[in-house]
Amino acid sequence: MKLHVTPTQHYQTVTGYDQDWVEINAVRFDYSLIVLPEVVPKPWPVSAFDALAAEHFEPVAAHCPDLLILGTGPRQRFAHPRLISALLTQGIGVECMDNQAACRTYNILMTEGRKVALALIMPETESTT
């Protein structure tokens, strides 16, 4: 069997995750962040899913991905259309899923060469009340 090496070494790849952290290229993060294939992961100032505001998506829109995968924490939740309308107007699709599914989906799409962005709301920043 001939094996082909996927040239993802220079891309930001999810290399591990658990309920309260994610690893990007073997570097662990335990706070909300934005990940793009060719950009170093950036902190994302989202304290909880219920705290999402339209302006939180501006850093993602600036990179003009084709798709944003929104990791909503330990369970899937859906962003209100008014929050993501600016992205949709720019032709940026938005898919909401729990963080673990978001990480897996991001890796698949990124390795396919898609212009994808990942925004994760980490559980330790989620409201526990």
Helices and strands as residue ranges (DSSP letters): E 14-18, E 21-24, E 27-29, E 33-36, E 39-43, G 49-51, G 54-57, H 58-61, E 67-71, H 81-89, E 93-97, H 99-111, E 116-120, G 123-125
